[in-house]
Amino acid sequence: MQCLSACSLDCHGACSLVVHLPDEETGLRDDPAGGVRVTGNPDHPFTRGVVCVKGRGLAARRLSPDRITTPLMRGADGALHPTTWDEALSLCAAKLDALRHAPESILHLRGFGYRGALAEASNYLFNSLGAASKRGSLCDGAGDAACEADFGAPDHNDSDDLANAAAIVNWGKDLARSALHLGLMVRDARKRGVPVLTISPGGDDNDAFTDARIRIRPGGDRFLAAAAIRRLLADDAVPQAISGRTRGFAEFRAMLLARSEAELLAACDATPADLDTLCAWMRRKVGSGGPTASLLGWGLQRYLRGGESVRYINALVMLSGNMGVSGGGAYYGISSGRSLNLSWSKKAGTPARTFLLSHLARELAEADPTVRFLWVDAFNPVSQSPDAPALARAVEGVDFTVVVEAFLTDTARRADVVLPCALVLEREEIFGSAYHNYVAYAAPACPMPGQVRHDFDIARGVARRLARPIPFPEREEVLRQALRTPYLEVSLEELKATGWTKAKRPSVAWEGLRFAHPDGLYHLPDALHMDVTDVATPDGYPLRLLTLLAPDYVNSQVPLTGRQPEDAAAPLTVQVAPECPALAALDITRPVYLVSPHGRMPVRVQTLPGIHPRTVLMPRGGWLAHGRSPNALIAPLATDIGDGAAYYDQRVRLEN
């Protein structure tokens, strides 16, 4: 038997899935996945029948022996013990009732472990209480703010329009590990003769998707983009039809021409030949001479000046004549909920105060009044946040913490109550993508094991037990309301039958160079920061740490079965260039440590050609409980705009 569903994990794909269910009599009893098999939906235009290794592992993950399937409550002995739903939810409600007069002492932290209309349930509950919430982002915030500043709103050409590009420039998007389906589109383009240029510090898996490379210093993207713009300006190659659709062009031109190409190239460790290559791609001198599409990875905005880098790449696309045209554009990201009506949770109330995610440990420790009740769902902040050990201590200092989770993550281990939630394949949901315009319906293809509940029902269960209950809408009404937007023409019944629909959005973003700002213009940056701290190397820490997405798990959902790898006690492997200067003083046959001003971690060192020599690459997502979290070494730094976390500006060294 087959069932259509969809994957709501924190990924661009929002893949449509075909779930193959076993016959009850012939199901494989010894199969970790229970005989369930997951494949991509061949009828979905973006999924195209392909699903990543993470998607294929969803069935085994839900049956992991480590999964929490009953509510847990901390006992007098300090340990977590099984309890009933009624006892757990009643205790949560009683704690909230005691603090309802002081909503600023209640903090709600919801992440993007799962997305969609029903996933807004916890937001609805805590907005109704007026509780405190988060601000900023641990992911894409700086780039989103950059696109707001440039265009007036985040948007890009329809993903299907990439097929019309004559050339492609990839600014740091890993097409094998973090954008599988986009990688397939790029591969198809190359088969048609479309050339692809990759710009990154190296260490990505883009060799199979690349015709030419430019290796730059980490965080140097804005300088390379600025150098290419400067050459356009020096050659007087920006037509008035384009410059006239911008704000601040004369000042921007003067600012860049005051810098030399040599200065800008030195700041990003690029060569004049590299600049020639980029200019050829952007000025339509490769491929068929048609538009060039630019893909922007989310890693390039995880620096102190990450927002500025996105802004300069956008400006290069604009001024080179590749914006607002079919086959061109700058692909960064869109809101996954922009074509849905998710207002039901936002209208419930306003947070009493907010806490900055990139500095959550400090803000929790210094909060006045103190946070006395913490609710966390779809999020593992202790593992995922900078300054992770300090955040662990701050969470331990909260009077009462509730975590909605399926596994004993670093955050759940510190909870007073753990409430077991449904996973993908078990959750009913409607959601969109942060990259394409298709909206998905996820059917609950598999039963929830044990006493597991849908997160919507968990939030509603607390709301009903409050002394003054908060009325909740019915689940089906939330789903129907989500479809009531100008961008969708589909009923809930139709969506359930097909599994997906496409929102009515323009194929080309910013056609006619009309932008979302009130003046209708593209807004150019008014500064280019040549920060000494950004370019120079601090004493004692000559390398920069980049924590990249792992190929077989999403963020801290590691690994697929819920268990750490068998060699969890062994050090993590980091990668450096063969010419990395640290190797000269390192004996890799002895124990090696990765050290920052904030901590040290045992590691294995592996060399990989093509990496910038002053860079260390490490997979992100490891847990503190296993001594494998890179965030134990990373300081809390905020990006220039968007309140993002500047993970990639952490300096480190390697030593025996």
N, C-alpha and C positions, 0 to 999 in steps of 0.2 A: 504494500500500500504506500502511496505517496501523499505528501501534504506540502502545500506552499507555505513558506514562512519567510523571515528576513532577519538579518543580523543587525542589532542595534548597538553593537560595541562602539567604542570611541575611535572611529575610523572613517575616512572619506567615503568608503565604498557603499555603505548602507545596502549591502548585497541582498538580492532576492535569492532565496534558497529553496531547493527541493529537498525535503526531508523524507528519506526512504525508511519506512517503518517495517519492522519484521512481523511476519505472521506469528501470532501468539504461540502456536505449536512448534514452529521451526526456528524461533528466535535463538540466537547464540547465547546460551547462559553464561559461558566463560568469556564472552567478548566484553572488554572494558567499556565499550559504547552500547552494550545491551542490544547489539544487532542493528542499531540505528546508524544510518549512513547519510552524510550531508554532502550535497553537490550544489554547484551554482545553477541558477535557473537559465536555461538556454534561450528562453523567450524574452529575457530582460535585456534591453539594448545596452546597458552599461555592464551588468554582470557577465553577460554573454557565455553562460555555462561554466564559468570559472570561479572557484572559491579558493582562498588562500589556506595555508596550513593551519592558521588559527581557526578559520571557519570549519575546516574538516575535523578539528579536534573538539568542537562544541559538544558533541554527544558524549564523548569520554569525560570531558570536564564536569558535566552535570552529574555523572555517576562516580565521581572521585571518592575514594574512601576517606579523604580528608574533609569532605564537605560537611558543613553544619546543617543539620536537618531538624533540629528542635531548638526552641529558644533557650538561651543560656543566661544565668544570673550569677553574679559574684556572691559567694557565701562568706560567712564569718571567718572561714579559713583562708580567705584571699583568693580562692580558686573559682573558676567558672563551672557551674553545675547546670544540668538540664532542669527546666522548669516548664510550667504550662503557659500557653498564650495568654490566658486570662490573668494569671499572676504577673507576667511580664508587662503586658499592656496597662494593667491597672496601676502598677508601680510607676510606669512612665507618666501616666496621666496624673497621678497624685503629686509627683515631683513638679510637673508643669503647673498644676493648680496652686502649689505653694509659692510659685514665682510669677504667677500671672499678673500680679500688680507691678512687677519690675521686669518687663519684657527684655530690657537691655541686658539682663543677666542670663538670658537664654540665647545660645548661639546655634544656628543651623548651618551646616556645611554640606552642600550637595555638589557632587562632581558630575562627570559625564561618563561614568562607567556604563550607563545605559541612558538612552535618550528617548524622547517622544512625548505624546500628549498625556498619557497616564503617568509618566515619570514625573510630571509636575505636581504630583499629589503631596509630597513633603513640602514643596514650596508653598502650596495652598494652605497647608496646616499651619506652618510657622509664620507666613505672611499674615494669616488671620489673627495670630497671637501678637503680631507686631514685634516678633523676636529679632535679634541681631542676625546679620547675614555676612557674606563675604563680598569682597570687591577685588577686581583685578583678575589675573589669569595665570595659570601655570603652563599655558599652552600657546595660544595664538594671539594673545591680547595686543602685543605691540604692532603686529602686522595688520590686525583689524583696525586699530586706531590710525595707522598710516593710511590705509585705504579710505577711511572716513575723512582724513585731512585732505587727501588728494582729490577723491571723486565726490565726496559728500556722503557716500555709503559704500560698503563693500559689495562688489559685484564683479563678474567677469563673463566672458563669452560662454555660451552653452558648451558643455564638454564635447558634444558631438561636433562642434565647429572646429575642433582641433584638426579634424580631417582635411580642412581647407588650408592649413598652413603650408607655406612653401619652405619654411625653415623653422627650427625650434631651438630656443636657448633655454637650458635647464639650469636655473640658479639653485642648486643644492637639494633638489628633491630626489630622494632615494627611490627609484622606480621599481626596485626589486623587493625592498623590505617594507616600505610604507605606502606604496601607491601601485599595487599590482595591476589593477585594471587600466590605470593611466599608462603604466609601462607597456601593456599590450597595445594600446592605441599608438604609442610612440614607436613600438616595434613595427606595427603595420605601416606607419608613415615612412619609416626607413626603407621598408620593402618597396615602397613606391618611389624611392629616390629622394625623400626629404631628409636633408642633413640635420644632425643634432649636435649642438655644442653644450658640453657640461662644464659648469663653473662651480668649484667647491674646494675645500681644503684637502680633498682626497679621502679615501677610506670608505666611500660609498660602493654600492654594487651596481654601478651604472655602465660597466664596460660593454655589456651586451646592448646598450641603448645609446651608444655614443659614437660619433665620428671624429670629434675633436675635443680637447680638454684645455681648460685654463685652471691651473692650481693657484689658489690665492691664500694669503694669510687668513686664519679664522677671524671673522668679523670685518674683513676688509672689503666686503661686497660694495659698500657705498662708494668707496674710493675708485674702484674699477668702473662702476656705472658713471660716476662723476667725470672720470677721464674720457669716457666715450661721449658723454654729453658735451664736454669741453671741446672735443674735436669737431662735433657737429656745429657748435657755435662759432669756432674759429674758422671753419670752412663756410660760414654763412649758409648752412644747409638746412635750416629750419624755415619752412615757408611761412609767410604771414598768415595763411589760412589756419595754421596750427598755432603759432605764437599768439595770434589774436584771440584764441580760445583759452588762453591761460591768464591767471592773475599773477602779477609780479614778474613778468618775463624780463623786463629791462634790468631790474635789480638782480635777478637770478643770473642773467648773462654776465653782468659785471662781476659778480661774486666768483663765478667759476673761471672766467678769463684772468682773474687776478692770481689764480693758482697755475702752476706749470704742470704739464703732463708728467714730467719726471717726478715731481713731488707727489702727485696722486698715485702713480704707479709704485713708487717706493713704499707708500703707506700700505699697499696691499700685496707687496712682493710679486708684482706682475711685471712683465717685460713689454717693450714697445711692440714686439711681435704678437704678444697676447692681445694687446689693444687693437692691433690691425685685424686680428681674427674676429674679435667681438664686433668691431665696426662693420666688417664685411657681412656678418650675420644680420646685424640690425639695420643696415642700409640696403638690404635686398640685393646683395652682390653674390649670394650663393643660392642654390636651389633653382627654382624657376623664376626668381626675381620678384615673387609675390610677397605677401605679408609674412612677418616672423611672429610666431607665438612664443611668449615667455612664461615659463613655469617657475613659480617661486616656492621653494621649500620652506617649511616652518622653522627649520633650524637656524636660518640666517637671521631671524629676528629674536633669537635668544641671547642677545648681547646687550651691553649697556646702551649702545646706539642702534639697537635692532630695528626700531621703528624708522630711524633715519635711513637705514639700508634699504628697507622696503620702499620708502618714498623716492629714493634716487633711482631704483630700478624702474618703478612706475614712471618716473619722469623721463627716463631714457626711452621707454616704450612709447610714451606720448610724443616726445619731440622728434623721434625718428619716423613718425608717421604710421606706427603700428597699432595705435589705439582707435577703437571705434570702428574697426573694419573686420570683415569676415576673414578668418585665418590668422588674425593677429591677437592682440590683447595681452593682458598680464593676468595670469591665473594664480591667485593667492588662495582665496577661499570665500565662502558665503556662509550665512547663518543657516544651520541645518533645519531651523524651524521657521524660516522666513515665509514659506508658502502655506503654513498651517496657522490656524487660529488657536493660540495657546494662552489667550488672555485670561482664562478662568483663574489661573493661579496668581497672576500679577495684580488683578483687581482686588484681591482679597485683603491687601493691606500694605503698609510701608514698613521696612525694617527700622528698628529703633536706632541702630548704628551699624557700621560695617567694619570688617577686619580685612586688612590687606594680606592677600594670600602669600605673596613673596616674602613677607615679614611676619608670618602668622605666629611663630614661636615667641617673638618679642612682644607682639601686640597682645597675645594671650597673657603673657607674664606680667605686662604692665597695665592691663585693662583696669579701668576704674569707672564704675564698679566692676568687680571681678565677675568672670563667667562662672556660673554655678551649675548650669545644665548645658550639655553639648550633645547635639544629635548629628550624626554623620551618616550619609547614605550615598551610594554610587561613587565612593571616593575612599582612597587610602592615603590621607594626607601625611601621616607620620612617615611613610616610606617615600612619598612622591615630592615632598616639600624640601626646599633648601634648609640647611641647619637642622637636619632631621633629629639628631639626638636631643637638641634643645626643645624641639616641638614635642617629642615623646615625653619629656619631663613636664612640659606645660599641660599636655593632655592628662597626665597622671595627677596633676594638681587640681583638676576640675572636680567639683563635688560629685557630679553624677554624669556619666557619659553613656550614650546609647549609640550603637553602631549597627546599621542594617547591612548584613554581609552574608556571603556564602562560605567564606573561609576565614580562618584565624589569622588575618593579616596583622601587620605591625600595629595598625590602629585598633582592630578588633580585640587584640590581646590586652589592650588597656581600657576596655569598656567595662561598665558595671552590668550592662545588659546587651546581649547580642541577639538580634532578631534575624532569623534565616529567610532570605529572599529568593524569589525565582530567578532563574538565569535564562539566557537566550535559548530558544526552542520551547521554553515553558511560559514565557511572558506574552500576553496579547499586547500589541502596541501599534501606533501609527507614528511614523517619523520621516524626516527628510535627510538629505546628505549635505555635508559641508563643501561639496564639490560639484555635484550635478543637480538637475532639477526634477529628479524622479522621487516620488513619495511612496513609501513602502507600508504595507500592512504585514505585521508579524502575527501569524496564528500560533496559538499554543499547541505545537505539534506533539509534545511529550508531556506526560503527567509530572507534577511536582513531587519529588520524593519526600517521604516522611511527613513532617508537619510544616513544610515550607509554604510560605504565602507570597502572593504578588505584593510588591511594594505599595501599590495603590491601597490594597486592603489593610496593610500594616498601618499606614498613616490614618486611614479612615477608622481603624479600630481604636487608635489613641484618641482621635477627635470625639468619638462617641462616648468615651469613658470619662471625659472631663466633667467637672462639676457643672459647668455651663457648656454643654456640648456644642461643637462646631458642625453645622450641617454640611454634608458632603453631597455633591452631585452623584448621580449614578454613573457607573463606568461607561455604559453605552452612550449616554448623553455627552460625556467628555469626548468620546471618539467621534460622534456625529458633529459636535461643535468644531472640532479640529478641521473638518473638511469644509466648513462654511467660510470660504475666503474667495476673493475675486480671481484667484489663480487656479482654482480647482473646479472641475465640473464632473464630479463623481459622487455617487451615493456610497454609504458604508457597505451596503450589500454588494454593489459592483466592485468596490475595492477588495472586499474579502474574496470575491470570486476570482479576480485577476491577480491579486497580490501586489499590484503596483499601478501607478498612474503618473503621468508627467504634468508638472505644473506649467501653466501658460506664462512663460517668460520669454523676453526677446532673445533671439539666437545670438545677436551681437550686442554686447554691453556698450553703452555710451555712443551709439550710432549718431553720426552728425556732430560728434564732440559736444553733446549737451550733457552736462553733469548734474548731480543731485544737489549741489550747493545752491543757495538762494539766487546767486548771480549767474548760475548756469555754467560757470567756468571751471576749468581744472586749476587747482591751487598748487603752485610750485613751492618747494621748501624755501625757507628764508635764511637757512644757515647750513654750513657744512662743518661739522666739528672735527678738528684735527687733534683730538684729545691726546695729550702726552701719555696719560695713564692707559689709554686704549692701545697705543702703538708700542710703548716702551715695555720692557720686561722688568718686573720687580725683583729686587735682590733675593736670591735664594730659591726662587720659584720660576725657572725659565720656560716652563711648558704650560700649554693651555689644555684643560681637560674638556673634551667633548663627549657627552653621554648620548649615544645614538640608540635608535630603536632597534630592538632585537628582532630577528626574522621569525621567531616561532612563538612569540607571546606579545600581548598588548600591554604596554606600560608595566604596572606592578601586578598584573594578572599572570603570575609566573608560577610554575609552568602550566601547561594546558590541563593536566590532571589535578592541579592544586598542590602537587608536591614539588619541592625543590629538586633539582637534578641529583642523581645518586652521589655525585662528587661535590655536594653542597659545601662540605667542609674544606674542599680544596680552594685555593685562591682563584679569584676571577682572572680571566686573561685580558690584558690590555694590549693595544697595538700601537706601535711607533714606526716611524720611517727607518730604514737601514742607516741613513745618515743622521739620525737623531743625535745631537751632541751629548745627551745623557748616557748613551751606551758606552762612551769612552771610559767612564769612571765606574761602570756597573759590571758586576760579576753575576751573570744570569744563572749560573750554576748554584748560587747561594740564594737564600730567601731575599726577595725584593719587596720593597714597600712603596706605595704611592702615597705621597705626603702633601698636604696643604697646610696653611696656617691653622686649620680647624680640626685636623685629625690625620690618621694614617691607616692604611689598609694593605694587607699582604696581597700581592698580585703575581701573576705570571706575565712575562713580557714576550711578545711575539712581534717580529718585524713584518711590515707590509709595504712594499714599494708604492710610491705615489702619494703618500701622506705628507702633508707639510711637516718639515723636520722639527718644528717646535710644538707639536701637537701630540696628545695622548688620547686615544679612542677607547671608550669603555661602554659596554651595553648597559642601558638604564633599566630600572625596574626591580633590581634586587632588594631583598628585605633586610632591615636592621637585625632581625632575629637570627639571620644566618651570616651576619657580618659582610653582606654583599651589596649594601645600598651606597651608591655613589654620593647620595645627598648627605651622608655623614661627613663628607669632605667639602661640601659646597656652601659658601657663605650666602646669606640672604642679600641679594642685589636686585634692584628694580630697573626695568628698562626705561628708556627715555620718555616714552609715551605708552599709554595703554595699561599701565600698572602690571606689566608682565614680569616674569622671573628671568633674570639674566644668568641662567645656569652656565652659559658658555664663556663667561668672563672669569671663571675660576682658574687661578694659576696654581701649578703643582710642580713637584719634582719627583724623580725616581731615585731610590737609594737602597743600599744593602743594609 
